[in-house]
């Protein structure tokens, strides 16, 4: 680690030295231009400005440049380590801000799970539509709605799924021909709802379905 810091100090000192030379040359060129401006006869004769004036200007600019860079040529190891730590902290902060911005995209209207999650949501809606139609045709609208309400009360369905299922049931015109429905039919409807939701109902929920949904 000390070797790396020493190399960096040497490199910085060399860069500062080069920069000082470039600035000094630039200032001298400016000084010469100023002298040419105030001594147009020198430019007309294409003669150099007085050597004494150039020497004075160069000495003044050299002193000014040395004063400007007097505190830059030396760096301690602690200062370089602190500078490196500051750079790393800034990079980490920028990365955290980028992640935060990316994580905020779902709140701006983008689906939280991306395209695969949206596709799965539509697939579940299609399964629930199919189940609602089959349930109404098998046990009727009234028994199907009762089954949905019991599923909500037992925690098997949430309110959002319940509202959607009730609307789907209301769209169906099919009714079973038989006035009485067997327990087996109700159990099969319950199993179908579990498959449509991607899970199976527990035994207690199924027993309650069989006891409360059946009419007659």
C-alpha distance (Angstrom), angle and dihedral (degrees) to the residues before:
residue distance angle dihedral
X1 . . .
X2 3.87 . .
X3 3.81 89.5 .
X4 3.79 91.3 54.7
X5 3.80 91.7 49.4
X6 3.80 92.3 47.9
X7 3.80 91.1 50.9
X8 3.76 90.0 49.9
X9 3.82 91.2 50.0
X10 3.81 91.0 51.5
X11 3.79 91.6 47.9
X12 3.80 91.3 50.4
X13 3.79 91.5 48.7
X14 3.80 90.7 52.1
X15 3.80 91.4 48.5
X16 3.81 90.9 49.8
X17 3.80 91.1 49.7
X18 3.80 91.7 51.1
X19 3.79 90.6 46.5
X20 3.79 91.4 51.3
X21 3.79 91.2 52.7
X22 3.79 91.9 49.1
X23 3.79 92.2 48.9
X24 3.79 91.9 46.8
X25 3.80 91.7 51.7
X26 3.78 91.2 47.1
X27 3.79 92.2 50.4
X28 3.79 91.0 49.0
X29 3.78 90.5 51.9
X30 3.78 89.8 50.6
X31 3.79 90.5 48.6
X32 3.78 90.8 52.4
X33 3.79 90.6 49.8
X34 3.81 90.1 51.3
X35 3.79 91.5 50.4
X36 3.79 90.6 48.9
X37 3.79 88.7 51.1
X38 3.79 94.7 51.9
X39 3.81 93.5 39.6
X40 3.82 103.6 47.1
X41 3.77 90.6 164.0
X42 3.79 88.4 65.5
X43 3.78 90.4 55.1
X44 3.78 91.1 45.8
X45 3.77 91.5 53.8
X46 3.80 90.0 39.9
X47 3.76 87.7 -128.6
X48 3.78 127.6 147.4
X49 3.83 118.7 -105.8
X50 3.78 117.2 -102.8
X51 3.77 110.3 -64.8
X52 3.76 91.1 -135.8
X53 3.80 91.9 56.6
X54 3.79 91.6 49.5
X55 3.78 91.7 49.8
X56 3.80 92.3 50.9
X57 3.81 91.4 47.7
X58 3.79 92.5 48.6
X59 3.80 92.5 49.3
X60 3.81 92.0 49.4
X61 3.79 93.3 48.3
X62 3.81 91.4 46.9
X63 3.82 90.8 53.6
X64 3.80 90.9 47.1
X65 3.81 92.6 50.1
X66 3.81 92.4 47.3
X67 3.81 90.8 51.3
X68 3.79 91.6 49.1
X69 3.81 95.0 52.7
X70 3.79 99.5 32.6
X71 3.80 94.1 110.1
X72 3.80 99.6 40.8
X73 3.75 103.2 68.6
X74 3.80 97.3 73.4
X75 3.81 125.8 61.2
X76 3.77 126.4 176.1
X77 3.79 123.0 -139.0
X78 3.81 89.7 -116.8
X79 3.81 91.7 55.0
X80 3.79 92.4 49.9
X81 3.82 91.9 47.3
X82 3.81 90.0 50.1
X83 3.80 90.8 49.7
X84 3.80 91.2 50.5
X85 3.83 91.4 49.0
X86 3.81 90.0 50.6
X87 3.81 91.5 51.8
X88 3.81 91.7 49.5
X89 3.82 91.5 48.9
X90 3.81 90.8 50.6
X91 3.81 91.0 50.4
X92 3.80 91.3 49.3
X93 3.81 91.0 49.0
X94 3.81 91.3 51.0
X95 3.80 90.5 50.1
X96 3.81 91.5 50.2
X97 3.81 91.3 50.2
X98 3.81 90.8 50.2
X99 3.81 91.2 50.7
X100 3.80 90.9 47.5
X101 3.80 91.1 51.2
X102 3.78 91.2 48.4
X103 3.80 91.4 47.8
X104 3.82 90.3 52.6
X105 3.82 93.2 60.8
X106 3.85 95.6 91.5
X107 3.82 89.5 57.0
X108 3.82 90.4 55.6
X109 3.81 92.9 60.5
X110 3.77 103.7 -79.7
X111 3.84 113.7 127.2
X112 3.80 108.3 -99.1
X113 3.78 94.0 -132.2
X114 3.80 98.2 37.0
X115 3.80 126.0 -129.1
X116 3.85 96.8 -37.1
X117 3.82 91.1 55.1
X118 3.81 91.8 48.7
X119 3.81 91.1 49.6
X120 3.80 90.7 50.6
X121 3.82 90.0 50.7
X122 3.80 91.9 55.2
X123 3.79 90.5 46.5
X124 3.81 90.0 54.8
X125 3.81 91.2 49.7
X126 3.80 89.4 52.4
X127 3.82 90.8 50.5
X128 3.81 91.8 49.8
X129 3.81 91.3 49.1
X130 3.77 89.8 52.3
X131 3.79 91.4 47.6
X132 3.83 93.4 49.0
X133 3.80 91.7 51.0
X134 3.80 92.8 47.1
X135 3.82 93.0 45.3
X136 3.81 93.5 51.4
X137 3.79 90.1 48.3
X138 3.81 90.4 48.4
X139 3.83 106.1 40.1
X140 3.84 104.7 3.3
X141 3.79 135.7 -110.2
X142 3.80 96.9 -76.7
X143 3.79 95.1 52.3
X144 3.82 91.2 43.2
X145 3.82 92.6 52.9
X146 3.82 89.9 47.6
X147 3.78 89.7 51.1
X148 3.81 90.3 51.6
X149 3.83 92.7 50.0
X150 3.82 91.9 49.7
X151 3.78 89.8 49.6
X152 3.82 89.1 54.8
X153 3.81 93.3 47.5
X154 3.80 92.1 51.1
X155 3.80 92.3 48.9
X156 3.79 93.2 -111.0
X157 3.83 92.3 118.5
X158 3.80 131.5 31.6
X159 3.79 123.1 -134.9
X160 3.78 94.3 -103.0
X161 3.81 92.6 55.4
X162 3.81 90.0 43.8
X163 3.82 93.2 54.6
X164 3.79 91.6 48.8
X165 3.81 93.4 48.3
X166 3.82 93.2 48.6
X167 3.81 90.0 52.4
X168 3.78 91.2 48.7
X169 3.80 91.1 50.2
X170 3.81 90.4 50.5
X171 3.81 89.8 56.5
X172 3.80 92.4 58.5
X173 3.81 120.4 91.1
X174 3.79 96.2 -173.9
X175 3.82 120.3 112.8
X176 3.82 128.9 -179.9
X177 3.78 116.1 -104.5
X178 3.82 94.0 -137.3
X179 3.80 119.5 80.5
X180 3.81 90.9 -148.6
X181 3.78 126.3 50.5
X182 3.78 124.4 -154.2
X183 3.79 124.8 -124.6
X184 3.76 88.6 -118.6
X185 3.79 91.1 59.6
X186 3.80 91.8 50.1
X187 3.79 91.2 48.4
X188 3.78 91.4 50.6
X189 3.82 90.5 50.3
X190 3.80 89.6 52.1
X191 3.78 91.2 50.1
X192 3.80 89.1 49.9
X193 3.81 90.7 54.1
X194 3.80 89.5 51.7
X195 3.79 90.9 52.7
X196 3.82 91.7 47.3
X197 3.80 89.5 53.5
X198 3.78 92.8 45.0
X199 3.81 94.9 -114.7
X200 3.78 140.2 76.5
X201 3.80 125.3 -114.4
X202 3.80 117.7 -116.4
X203 3.79 120.0 -113.3
X204 3.82 95.0 -104.0
X205 3.79 92.0 54.4
X206 3.78 91.5 47.5
X207 3.81 92.1 50.8
X208 3.79 91.1 50.8
X209 3.77 89.9 50.4
X210 3.76 90.5 52.8
X211 3.80 92.9 48.4
X212 3.80 101.4 43.0
X213 3.79 105.1 30.3
X214 3.79 96.4 51.4
X215 3.81 114.4 93.3
X216 3.82 121.3 -156.6
